[in-house]
Each structure stands twice: as C-alpha cells, then as structure tokens.
Amino acid sequence: MTATMPPRATMKDVAALAGVSPKTVSNVVTGTVAVREETRVRVEAAMAQLDFVPNLSARGLRKGRSGIIAVALPDLATAFSAELMHRLVDAAHERGLAVQIEETATDPDREKELVSRARAHLVDGLILNPIRLEDSVLKYADRLPPLVVLGEVEQNRADHVRIDSRRAAADVTRHVLSRGATRIAVIGADDDPSVATATSRLRLEGVHDALREAGIPRDTALEINPMPWSMTGGADGVETLFRRGVAFDAIVAFTDSLALGALHALHDHGVSVPGDVIVTGFDDVEFSRYTSPSLTTIAFDRRAFADAALGLLESRMDDRGAPPRALTLSHHLLERDSTQGSPRGYRP
C-alpha cells in the first residue's frame, strides 16, 4: 500500500482555525500591515498546528520577482569572504530574500552565468565582488539586471559599496612608520595592469602615498604578490623575501590571511614579532584577535556593509532608472600586539 501525503494546508484553513480572515493571515505572513499582537500569536499558532508553509515564491512571481538574489564573491575559502557572506545572508533573510551563493574566482564566465539567470527571472538582483574591471561583466552594466558592486573595482556604471582602500592602506603604513619602520615589505602588492587586481593596485597606491610623505623611496624588491591571497600565500611571500636577501623591519599584508601566513613563516625562521619585525593585516577577521601576537589590522563594520549593499539592491530593483550611487563606509585602524614597540629589523 502506498502512503499518501495529507493535503497541504491553505491560508483559508489557517484563517478558519484562528478565527480570522484570510487577509489577516496574509498580513501576518508578509508583515506588510500591522496586526494586533494577540491576533498574530493566534495566527502563528494555527500555522504551526496545520504545518502551514506560505507559498512566498508564488506571491513573488505574481509581482514579477522570485524573492531570490545572487551573491558572488571571488574566493569563498578565505575568512573574510566567509564572514562577509554570513552578514549578507543574515541581512537578506531579514528582508525576506533568499540568497544563491556563487564563487567567481578569476573566471568571468561565472559572472555571465549569474547575469543569464537574472535575465531569465530566476534571481531578482545581483551582488558582485569583481576583482578586475577588465574581466568583469560590469563593462556592460547598462544592459545588466539590478546590480550592486562590492569592493575596490572603480566604476560608475552600477551601485557600489566600498571602503576607501587606498586611504586605509596609507593609514596602516603611516602606523608602522610611526613605530620607526623604514624598510616596509608589502605582501599583496602588484601594479602590473595585465594581472593586478583592483584591490592590489589601490592598496599599493596607499602604501606609496604614505612612503612619499615620509620621504622614503619605493623599493620593488620589498613588494610581493603571492597568489592566491591565502595563509599559504602569506607564508610564501615571506619565503620570497628571504630568498631575495632583502632587509626589512615591517610587513604590510593586504589581508589578514596573508598576515597570518607571514607570522607563521617569520616564527619558523626565528624572526621575532614585534621585536624584529612588525606586521599588519587588513579586514579584522575573527582569527586576527587570536594570533600570537594579536594582529594590528584595518577594521570596518561588515554588518553595515551588508545592510548598505542590500539597501541599494532593493532600491535598484524598485527603480531601474535611477542614477548609480556609491557608498563609502568608514574604516579604522585596530592596534594590537603585532606592532607594539620599535622593530630592530631583519637583515640577511
């Protein structure tokens, strides 16, 4: 004998059990109209008793929307991406939106696939974090679905949420200079237009801004861009410094993951932090507080970042014709143990 599923409860069933109108049930489900607390509690109890699941997708499709957005970040394996995605998903759910997650890496075709899904009305809007304008679908932003850009790619074609990466990198470089460092190695640095990401270019410009102010010339032997920007990459960057045989007394790493790898490699070589070399990161991910020593880094409010992105995307979905807007969120330097005192310096 084949078991049959009981018929799915409807809004009318919930209304009958709760002693209210179907419209009142709809108002409780959508939250668009205020309902008295005692009525809301009664309706929610009836929904639970009947195992009622509202068909949000059908309602969204009647409005021409799916209730789904897509978020694409370059590398979901990094601590920064994980923390940012967590905030984005949390903020989206509070707005009644489901999130489709994608990793674009360095493959422009993945962005194009997301755009195709949006055009087919499978997602209502996109949040993208491209690493280079040259390779991104942003070149065709005027023909794209509702879109918000995260990060450092400089463009005026789509809504944009960012921090001032150039200024932040200058701030952290000024900090290590104030500690007496003069031979500053930069891990993540690259300004080769054929391969450099927007992040590496902008943050390197910020480092150079601070060096110029201090009257210190650029030394390309101290600039390294290990790929990917992971803990392994940070350790490889330090090994490259050792192979080059250059002296240095500070490391400015363009992410906390790079900085953690650098700390590990320095420890393996018997280089003291902060006694010999001071080290900084960027992004203030959770582990930066628990490294040994704890990591000085650039911090910003990721929940505010997520809220700003979702707010812009909802506005764009409602008004496709509005001019693009850019929001720059504040950042601050978090001083921790990795930059305490004046470094003696490492010399080969």
N, C-alpha and C positions, 0 to 999 in steps of 0.2 A: 504494500500500500504506500502511495506517495503522499507525504505530508504537504499540506497547502498552507501558505502564509495567510495570516488573517488580513482582512482588507485594511489598507493604510488609512489612518485617521485623517479627517479633513478639518479645516478651520470651523466648519459648521458643527462638527462633532464636539470640538473643544468649546465652542460658544454655548452649545446646549448643556454640556456638563457644568460649565462655570456660571450659567445663568446670565450670559451677556450676549450682545450682538456679535456677528462675525466681524463687523467693522472694528469693534473694540479689541477683538483678538488680533486683528491685523495691526492695530495701533501699538499693541504690546510687542508684537514680533518686530516691527520696523523701528519702533522708538521715535517715529516722526511726529506723533501727537501725544501730549502728556495724558497719562491715565492715573486715576487715584491709586494710592499705594495698596489699599485693601483689594481693589479690583485687580490690579496687576498680580498680586500674590495669588488670588483665586484662579486667574487665567493660567499662570505658570504651573500651579498645582494640577490643573486639568490637563495641561500639555504633558506634564510628566506622567500622569496616570495613564493617558492614552498613548504614550510614547510617540507624541506628535512631532514630526520633523518638518519645519516650514520649507516650502519649495522656493528658496531665495533666488535660485538661478532662473526659474521661470519668470518671476517678477522682474528680475533684472533684464531678461531678454525682451520683455514687453516694453521696457524703456530703451531698448537698443543696446543694453550693456550685459556683460556676462558676470560682473562682480569680481572679476579676476584681473590682477595686474601681474606683470612680469618684472623681475629684478635680476639684472645680470651684473656680476662682479668679475674681475679678471681672474682671481685666484682664491677659491673658497677654502684652500688649505691653510691660509695664514690666519693668525689670531685676530688681526684687525678685521679681516673680511667676516670672520665668524661673529665677532661682537657687533659689527655694523649690521649684518643680516638679521641677527637676533632683534635688534632695535627696529629695523624696518618691518619685519614680520609682526612684531608686537604692535607697532603703531598702525599698521594696515588692518589688523584684526579689530582694533578698537574702532575703526571706521567702517567695519563690516565688509572688508575686502579680503579675498583670498590671494595668496601670493604663489606664483610659479617662479621657481629659482633656477637660474642658469649660470654657468661658468663660461666666460668668453675666452679666457686665456689670451693668446695672441692670434686668435682665429676670427677674422672679420665675418666669416660666413655664419658664425653663431649669432651675431647681432642681426644679420639679414634674415635668419630663420625666425627670430623673435618678431621682427617687423612684419614678416609674412603672416604670422599667427595673429598679430594685431589687426592687420588689414582684413583677415578672414573673420574678425569679430570674436576670436577665441580669447583675447585679452583686451581690456579696455584701455590700457596705457602701459608705458614702459619707463623703468628707471634704469639707466645705463651708466656704467663707470668705465668709459673707454680709456685706453692708455695712450693712444696717439690719435690725433685728429686725422692724420693722413690715411689711416687704415679703417676709420670708423664710418658707419652709415650716417653720421652727423653731417657729412658732406651734402646729404640730400634731405636735410631737416625740414625744409619747406614742404616736402612730399610725405612726411612721416606721420604716423598716428600720434596721439598725445604722448609727450616725452619729457622727462626730466633728466638732466645730466648731473652726475656726481663727480667731484674731484677736480683735477687740475687742468684738464684739457680746456684751453682758452678758445671760446667761441661765443658768438652772439646770435646763434640760429635757433637755440632751444632754451627753455627754462633751465636754470643752473643753480646748484647749491655747492658751496666750496668753503674752504678756509683759505686765507692768504698764505699759501705755501712758501712763497719767496720770502715774505716778511718773517714767517715763523722760522725758516732756516737761518735767516740773518740773526734773529733773536737768540737762537741756541748757539750760534757761532760767536756772537758777542759775549755770551755767558762763558764759554771756555776761554776766550781771550782774556776776560776779566780775572780768570784764575791763573793767568800767567802763561798759558799755552801760546806757542808761536808756530809750531810745526803740526798743523792740523790735517790729519788724514780724513778723507771723505769716502765713505763706503755707500755706493749707490749713485755716485757721480758719473754723469755722461752728458755731453752736449753735442755728440755726433748726430746731426739731423737725420741720418739714414737709419739709426737704430734707437736713439734715445727716446724714452717716454716723456710725456709732458711733466710728470712728477719729477723725474731726474733732472730735467732741464731747469725747471723753476727753482727747485731746492738748491741746485748748484749755483744758480744765479744769486740766490740769497746768501750763500756762503761767500761768494766772491764780493758781494756788496759789503759784508762785514770786514773781510780782509782788506779791501781797498780803504775803508775808513781807518783801519789800523795801520795802514802803510805797509802791509805785508804782501809781497808778490805771489801770484798763483804759482803753484808747483804741481804740474800734471803727474809727477811721479807719486804724489800723495793721493791721487784721485783714482778710484777703482769702482767698477760697476759689475759685481758678480751677479750672474743670473742663475736661478730666479732669486727674488728678494726674500730669502728664507733664512733660517738659522744656519743651515749649511752654507748658504751664500755668504753670510757674515763671517763665518769661520774661514772660508776660502779667501775672503778679502784680506783678512789679517795675514794668512799664509803668503799671499801675494806681496804684501808689504815687506815681510821678512825676506822673501826671495829677491826683491828689488834692492834690499840692503839700504833702505832709507831710514833716517832718524825721524821720530815723531813723538809728540807728547800729548796728543789728544786724538780721539776718533769721533767724528760726527757721522752717525749712521742714519740713513734716511727712513728706516723703520725700526721699531722695537725688535722685530725678529732678526734683522741684520745685526743690531746691537748685541742681542743675546748670544748669537754665534760668535761675535767678536770677543765678548767677555770670556767665553769658553776657550777660544784659541789663545788669548793672552795668558790665561791661567795655565794652560798646558805648556807654554813657553817660559813660565816663571816671571811674567811681567805683572807687576802689582797694579791693581786699580783700586783707589785713585793715586797710590803713591808714585808710580812711574808714569802712568798714562791715565787721563780722564776720558770717560766715554759717555756719549749721549745717544738717545734714540728719538723716535717720533711716533706719536699716536697714543701713548699711555694705555696700552692693552694691559689686561689684568696681571700677567706674569711680570711686568716691569716693576711692580711693587715688591716682588718676592725673589728677584735675582739677588746674587751676593757678589758685590754690593747692589743695593737697590738702584734702579736706573733713573737718572735725570732724563726727562723727555718733554716733548711738546704734547699738550693735552687740549681736548675740546669736548664739548658735550655731544655725545653721539645720539642721545635721545632727541635733543633739539635738532640735530642734523636730520634724523629720520622724519621728525614732525614737519620740518621745513620742506623736505622732498615730497612727502605725501600731500601736504597742503598745496604746493604748486601743481602737483599732478591732478588733484581733484579740480582745482580751478581751471586747468587747461582742458580737462575733459568736459567741463561745463561751457567753456568759451574758447573755441579753437582759434578765433581770430585775434585774440589779444596779443599785444607785442610781447616778445620774450622777456622774462625777468631773471635777474641774477641776485642771489642772496649770499653774502659772505659772512660766515659765522666767526665769532671771536675765538681766539686760542690763547693759551698761556703756558709759560714755562714752569714745569714742576721740578724743583731742585731736590735731588736725592743724593745718596751717598757716593754715587759713581763720579761726582765732580767736586767732592769736598777737598779743599786744600790745593796747594800748588804742585803740579806734577814735576818730578825730576826729569822725566823724559826717557825714551828708549833709544839707544844708539847701538847699531850693529857692531 
